[in-house]
Amino acid sequence: MAPDGSFNSILDATTAIDAGRNGFATRGKEHEGRISYENGIAMAQSAFLEAKDSADPRTIIETENAFILQELQFCGEGDRDTRNSLTKAVDGFRNAFLCLKVIEDAAAYRKAVDTYPSDPKYRVQGLPKDAFHIACTAHRTRIKNMLRTLGVDAIEKKLLERRFANLSVAKNAYIGKQERAMSL
């Protein structure tokens, strides 16, 4: 999926999800709300599945970032905890995108690697635990916490599980990029 197509799919999905949630809270609009919510979840599932199938860390992170940006747009001003968490995720992914850019230049990446501690706690499979790894790990924790929340709708839970799994795919693909950059 092209980034523009992915962004449009995510925009449509999050808009439908938000409209559905608002419909749940409006007397007489519950049925329409449920339909909109389910359609939005299905569109998001499709976009995240397509991103996973690409096995491209950039595509996966762009899709996740687009979803988060849209969630942030629909997040109420009074929900400070959620806004703060989503803002941290966006900042983390901004740094992850920088890692994806640097890793394309193997010589530059190898120089950057020299600045990372050699302590195993700062390593992933012997490779530097850079901002890409940190962003994925932090966001997986965020999603895991959402999965533990009581009352999460079953179809939304499946979407969260898909997003959680996508971050592992992105991380493993990124490790492959790290290995290639280090071996050149």
Steps between C-alpha positions, in 0.01 A plus 500: 500500500636842409543736796229732362258209458583378848448845648165537324388156621602584854329840479176336385529226762564730795225736389253211486617366838463840664157556340398158626615574854308827490195313370517259795463798730204652316152375579340357188831483311640188663436272202651741247788555740568128525500462121739794456726369778516149353564634149780721633660211687480283185663772288776544757555123522540490122748789498708349781496156338617650171778684684607175671501315169741758360754391765644851461573671832438845350156403368402339828614798707341750258168316529519488879606864518212607274256315726645661812488848345132448420426367849667812634273717283190332641625491859315734732689793649414379851660158447851611594639152566401371157617818326834480680544132411413555133728803479788294641429230241509756217830638632641148528404418143649830380833376640444155349461660157840666549650156571343364182658784304848456653505122459474539122856639505699206638818703560310767694316235697823322595640832626183562700526151650833601654310744721278230655604328823621143466318391815256219408205690647548752217512229237247291310649181361841665534389804300445851637169563670437829323196727481321260265512218756408734783197638311374151414550369853330801660206481262462124549477571874236767431296254293546221755357731766199574276448125453486460878232765536168363613212537259701517177268388220597161349548639149709788629706250697579316174610830346725571798647150469570560129671831579700332779615223264587751226752667727685168537504459122637854462762443768618171346520657153695790647744257666556356151582851375738547793676172423539593132633845587750353744620231258581736211 
